[in-house]
Amino acid sequence: MKLLKRLGHQVLYRALQGFILFIRFMPYPLAIGLARSICILAWMLDSLHRKIANIQLAQALGLEKTMLLSLKVFMSQGDIFIDAIRFSYMSDEELKKRVRVEGKQHVETAMASPRGVMMITGHMNWEILGHIPRILGIEFCIMGDIMKIPGIQAVIEDIRSRCGLTLLPPRGGMVSLLTGELRKGRTIGIIIDQRGREYHRVYCDFFGMPAPTNPAPALIALKGDALILPVSAVKNGRTYTFRFDEPIDSRLFGNDHEEIEKITDCWKSRAIVSLSSAMQTWLETVIRRCPQQWFWIHCRWLRRSDMKRLDPSVRGSFAHRVASIAEKKEDS
């Protein structure tokens, strides 16, 4: 049985490598067209994630009609998939032609400091941002999940290794590992728009609604005495714009986080909650500039089980449910 499983993983790995080779050498417009066509089909067939995107778009942006926008959200995932593969195999010279960088002065300010730097972003062309080391020569590390299927994991590691970033395994504790990197004056990257678990009890205003928020990024930044460097990526035709905004100094949010030993107690720290909120405010501004490229398919405010039960025809049911859950957690 183990031999058959290993053979199966090898076959999957070879098949994925063949598919990547196919995507690499296919004409770019054809590759993008193929990926978008598959995403359109997914939008038509995957009623749950289409519903999730439509409800969240309507409530967050105050839109009456969201079908076309949610379709663009799905199609954007196809672009990320193709570009993540093709960018990984481009030369540095070709890659730099495909990326425009704004806010270099903010990068220079952050990197000139002896303190560690935490680059933050959201689920918005995030895989493309992994090429920052090749474009700007900045070394940084991230922590990534390990896929249960070795064949898929091997392909992901190969693609990410071509970006020039360092991938830390999710072992030994995310908070301690990434805090340690910051304390050594190094640079890390982290995604900040993950839903927090219910027992975290940290809620941040996000598009006018309380969103359960993972407090780990703020906790790591504070414990690591980091300068926080916000960065976003927006696609325009065949090129991307990487925009670096003004660094956020974690020291400005206080030091009551020093009393926090467990992530489940982060809600007790004013510094952690305030910094988490500041991060979400920045991200909301970024998303509003180009909403179709954010990952609205992800359940940001409610769990998937709650989203399944929602009736989108009942106006205000989503916002009411979000508010009621947040109130219960604050009262508990």
C-alpha positions as CSV (number, residue, x, y, z in Angstrom):
1,M,0.0,0.0,0.0
2,K,2.8,2.4,0.9
3,L,4.6,1.6,-2.4
4,L,1.4,2.4,-4.4
5,K,1.0,5.7,-2.5
6,R,4.6,6.7,-3.2
7,L,4.1,5.8,-6.9
8,G,0.9,7.8,-6.9
9,H,2.6,10.9,-5.5
10,Q,5.4,10.5,-8.1
11,V,2.9,10.3,-11.0
12,L,1.1,13.4,-9.6
13,Y,4.3,15.3,-9.3
14,R,5.3,14.4,-12.9
15,A,1.9,15.3,-14.2
16,L,2.0,18.7,-12.5
17,Q,5.5,19.4,-13.8
18,G,4.3,18.6,-17.3
19,F,1.3,21.0,-16.9
20,I,3.7,23.7,-15.7
21,L,5.9,23.2,-18.7
22,F,2.7,23.4,-20.9
23,I,1.8,26.7,-19.2
24,R,5.3,28.2,-19.5
25,F,5.6,27.8,-23.2
26,M,2.0,28.5,-24.2
27,P,1.4,32.0,-25.7
28,Y,0.6,34.3,-22.7
29,P,-2.9,35.4,-24.0
30,L,-3.8,31.8,-24.6
31,A,-2.7,30.7,-21.1
32,I,-4.6,33.6,-19.5
33,G,-7.7,32.8,-21.6
34,L,-7.6,29.2,-20.6
35,A,-7.2,30.0,-16.9
36,R,-10.0,32.5,-17.0
37,S,-12.3,30.1,-18.8
38,I,-11.7,27.5,-16.1
39,C,-12.5,30.1,-13.5
40,I,-15.7,31.2,-15.3
41,L,-16.7,27.6,-15.3
42,A,-15.9,27.4,-11.5
43,W,-18.0,30.5,-10.9
44,M,-21.0,28.9,-12.7
45,L,-20.7,25.5,-10.9
46,D,-19.5,26.4,-7.5
47,S,-22.7,28.0,-6.1
48,L,-21.4,28.2,-2.5
49,H,-18.3,30.3,-3.2
50,R,-20.2,32.4,-5.7
51,K,-22.7,33.1,-3.0
52,I,-20.0,33.9,-0.5
53,A,-18.4,36.4,-2.9
54,N,-21.6,38.0,-3.8
55,I,-22.9,38.5,-0.2
56,Q,-19.6,39.9,1.0
57,L,-19.2,42.2,-2.0
58,A,-22.7,43.5,-1.5
59,Q,-22.4,44.2,2.2
60,A,-18.8,45.5,2.2
61,L,-19.1,47.8,-0.8
62,G,-22.8,48.6,-0.6
63,L,-23.6,47.3,-4.1
64,E,-27.0,46.3,-5.4
65,K,-25.6,44.1,-8.2
66,T,-22.5,42.0,-7.7
67,M,-22.6,39.1,-10.2
68,L,-20.2,40.7,-12.7
69,L,-17.8,41.8,-10.0
70,S,-17.8,38.3,-8.4
71,L,-17.1,36.8,-11.8
72,K,-14.1,39.1,-12.1
73,V,-12.9,38.0,-8.7
74,F,-13.0,34.4,-9.8
75,M,-11.2,35.2,-13.1
76,S,-8.5,37.1,-11.2
77,Q,-7.5,33.8,-9.5
78,G,-6.7,32.4,-12.9
79,D,-4.4,35.3,-13.6
80,I,-2.6,34.8,-10.3
81,F,-2.1,31.1,-11.1
82,I,-0.7,31.7,-14.5
83,D,1.5,34.6,-13.5
84,A,2.9,32.8,-10.4
85,I,4.1,30.0,-12.7
86,R,5.4,32.1,-15.5
87,F,7.1,34.8,-13.3
88,S,9.0,32.0,-11.5
89,Y,10.7,30.9,-14.7
90,M,11.4,34.4,-16.1
91,S,14.9,36.0,-16.0
92,D,15.3,38.8,-13.5
93,E,15.6,41.3,-16.4
94,E,12.3,40.2,-17.9
95,L,10.6,40.1,-14.5
96,K,11.6,43.7,-13.8
97,K,10.0,44.8,-17.0
98,R,6.7,43.3,-15.8
99,V,6.7,45.0,-12.4
100,R,6.5,48.7,-11.6
101,V,7.5,49.7,-8.0
102,E,6.0,52.7,-6.2
103,G,7.1,54.0,-2.8
104,K,10.7,52.9,-3.0
105,Q,11.6,55.7,-0.5
106,H,9.5,53.8,2.1
107,V,11.5,50.6,1.4
108,E,14.8,52.5,1.8
109,T,13.6,54.1,5.1
110,A,12.6,50.7,6.6
111,M,15.7,48.9,5.4
112,A,18.0,51.6,6.7
113,S,16.8,50.9,10.2
114,P,18.7,48.3,12.4
115,R,15.3,46.9,13.5
116,G,13.6,44.0,11.9
117,V,11.0,44.7,9.2
118,M,7.6,43.0,8.8
119,M,6.2,43.4,5.3
120,I,2.4,43.0,5.4
121,T,-0.1,42.4,2.7
122,G,-3.5,40.7,2.1
123,H,-4.8,38.0,-0.3
124,M,-4.4,40.2,-3.3
125,N,-1.9,38.9,-5.8
126,W,0.1,37.7,-2.8
127,E,2.0,35.0,-4.7
128,I,3.3,37.6,-7.1
129,L,4.7,39.7,-4.2
130,G,7.0,36.7,-3.5
131,H,9.3,38.0,-6.2
132,I,10.3,41.1,-4.2
133,P,13.8,39.6,-3.5
134,R,14.5,39.3,-7.2
135,I,13.2,42.8,-8.1
136,L,14.5,44.8,-5.1
137,G,17.2,42.5,-3.7
138,I,15.5,42.3,-0.3
139,E,15.8,39.0,1.4
140,F,12.8,38.0,3.5
141,C,11.2,34.8,4.9
142,I,7.7,33.6,5.2
143,M,6.0,30.7,6.9
144,G,4.0,28.5,4.7
145,D,1.6,25.6,5.3
146,I,2.7,22.1,4.3
147,M,0.3,20.3,1.9
148,K,-0.7,16.8,2.9
149,I,0.1,15.5,-0.7
150,P,3.9,15.4,-1.1
151,G,3.7,15.8,-4.9
152,I,1.8,19.1,-4.7
153,Q,4.0,20.3,-1.9
154,A,7.2,19.6,-3.9
155,V,5.8,21.7,-6.8
156,I,4.9,24.6,-4.5
157,E,8.3,24.5,-2.9
158,D,10.0,24.5,-6.3
159,I,8.0,27.5,-7.5
160,R,8.5,29.5,-4.3
161,S,12.2,28.7,-4.2
162,R,12.5,30.5,-7.5
163,C,11.2,33.7,-5.9
164,G,14.3,34.1,-3.8
165,L,12.4,34.1,-0.5
166,T,13.1,31.7,2.5
167,L,10.3,29.4,3.4
168,L,10.1,28.5,7.1
169,P,8.3,25.3,8.0
170,P,5.2,25.7,10.3
171,R,6.9,23.9,13.1
172,G,8.2,25.3,16.4
173,G,5.6,27.9,16.7
174,M,4.9,30.7,14.2
175,V,5.0,33.5,16.8
176,S,8.4,32.5,18.3
177,L,10.1,31.7,14.9
178,L,9.0,35.0,13.2
179,T,9.6,37.1,16.3
180,G,13.1,35.6,16.5
181,E,13.7,36.7,12.9
182,L,12.7,40.2,13.6
183,R,14.8,40.4,16.8
184,K,17.8,39.5,14.6
185,G,17.1,42.5,12.4
186,R,15.8,40.4,9.5
187,T,12.8,40.9,7.2
188,I,9.7,38.7,7.2
189,G,6.5,38.7,5.2
190,I,3.0,38.0,6.5
191,I,-0.6,38.0,5.3
192,I,-2.9,39.9,7.7
193,D,-6.4,39.2,6.5
194,Q,-6.9,35.7,8.0
195,R,-10.0,35.2,10.1
196,G,-9.2,34.8,13.8
197,R,-10.5,31.8,15.7
198,E,-13.5,32.4,17.9
199,Y,-11.4,32.0,21.1
200,H,-9.0,34.8,19.9
201,R,-11.8,37.3,20.5
202,V,-10.1,40.1,18.5
203,Y,-12.5,42.0,16.3
204,C,-11.5,44.8,13.9
205,D,-13.6,47.1,11.9
206,F,-13.3,46.0,8.3
207,F,-15.6,47.7,5.7
208,G,-17.8,48.9,8.6
209,M,-18.3,45.5,10.1
210,P,-16.6,43.7,13.0
211,A,-14.3,41.1,11.5
212,P,-12.7,38.3,13.6
213,T,-9.0,38.9,13.1
214,N,-6.0,36.8,13.7
215,P,-3.9,38.7,16.3
216,A,-0.7,36.9,15.5
217,P,0.7,39.5,13.0
218,A,0.3,42.3,15.5
219,L,1.7,40.2,18.3
220,I,4.7,39.2,16.3
221,A,5.4,42.8,15.2
222,L,5.2,44.1,18.8
223,K,7.3,41.3,20.3
224,G,9.8,41.6,17.5
225,D,10.0,45.5,17.8
226,A,9.3,45.7,14.1
227,L,8.9,48.4,11.6
228,I,5.9,47.4,9.6
229,L,6.1,47.9,5.8
230,P,2.7,47.7,4.0
231,V,2.9,46.4,0.4
232,S,0.2,45.6,-2.2
233,A,0.2,44.4,-5.8
234,V,-2.3,45.3,-8.5
235,K,-2.4,43.9,-12.0
236,N,-2.7,46.1,-15.0
237,G,-2.7,44.3,-18.3
238,R,0.5,42.2,-18.4
239,T,2.2,44.2,-15.6
240,Y,1.9,44.6,-11.9
241,T,2.4,47.6,-9.6
242,F,4.0,46.9,-6.3
243,R,3.1,49.8,-4.0
244,F,4.9,50.3,-0.7
245,D,3.2,52.6,1.8
246,E,4.7,54.5,4.7
247,P,6.1,52.2,7.4
248,I,4.1,51.8,10.6
249,D,6.2,51.9,13.9
250,S,5.0,49.2,16.2
251,R,6.5,51.1,19.2
252,L,3.7,53.7,18.8
253,F,1.0,51.3,20.0
254,G,2.3,50.8,23.6
255,N,3.8,47.9,25.4
256,D,1.0,46.2,27.3
257,H,1.6,43.2,24.9
258,E,4.5,42.3,27.2
259,E,2.1,40.8,29.6
260,I,0.6,38.5,27.0
261,E,1.9,34.9,27.0
262,K,-0.8,33.1,25.0
263,I,-2.3,34.1,21.7
264,T,-5.8,33.4,23.2
265,D,-5.2,36.4,25.6
266,C,-4.3,38.9,22.9
267,W,-7.7,40.5,23.2
268,K,-6.7,41.8,26.6
269,S,-3.9,43.9,25.1
270,R,-4.8,47.4,23.8
271,A,-1.6,47.5,21.8
272,I,-2.4,44.3,19.9
273,V,-6.0,45.2,19.2
274,S,-5.0,48.8,18.1
275,L,-2.2,47.6,15.8
276,S,-4.5,44.9,14.3
277,S,-7.1,47.5,13.6
278,A,-4.5,49.8,11.9
279,M,-3.4,47.0,9.7
280,Q,-7.0,46.2,8.6
281,T,-7.7,49.9,7.9
282,W,-4.7,50.0,5.6
283,L,-5.8,46.8,3.8
284,E,-9.4,48.1,3.3
285,T,-8.0,51.2,1.6
286,V,-6.0,49.0,-0.7
287,I,-8.9,46.7,-1.6
288,R,-11.3,49.7,-2.3
289,R,-8.8,50.8,-5.0
290,C,-9.2,47.5,-6.9
291,P,-11.8,45.3,-5.3
292,Q,-12.0,42.6,-8.1
293,Q,-8.4,41.5,-7.2
294,W,-9.0,40.7,-3.6
295,F,-10.0,37.1,-2.5
296,W,-13.7,37.7,-1.7
297,I,-14.2,33.9,-2.0
298,H,-12.7,33.6,1.4
299,C,-15.2,33.8,4.4
300,R,-13.7,36.9,6.1
301,W,-16.5,37.8,8.5
302,L,-18.5,34.5,9.2
303,R,-17.6,30.8,9.1
304,R,-18.4,28.8,6.0
305,S,-21.2,27.0,7.9
306,D,-22.9,30.3,8.7
307,M,-22.5,31.5,5.1
308,K,-24.2,28.3,3.9
309,R,-27.3,29.0,6.0
310,L,-27.6,32.7,5.0
311,D,-30.4,33.7,2.7
312,P,-29.0,36.4,0.4
313,S,-32.5,37.6,-0.5
314,V,-33.0,38.8,3.1
315,R,-31.4,42.2,3.1
316,G,-29.2,43.0,6.1
317,S,-29.1,39.4,7.4
318,F,-25.4,39.1,6.9
319,A,-24.5,42.4,8.7
320,H,-26.9,41.5,11.5
321,R,-25.4,38.0,11.9
322,V,-21.8,39.5,11.9
323,A,-22.7,42.1,14.6
324,S,-24.6,39.6,16.8
325,I,-21.6,37.2,16.9
326,A,-19.2,40.0,17.7
327,E,-21.4,41.3,20.5
328,K,-21.6,37.8,22.1
329,K,-17.8,37.4,22.1
330,E,-17.3,40.9,23.7
331,D,-19.8,40.1,26.4
332,S,-18.4,36.6,27.2
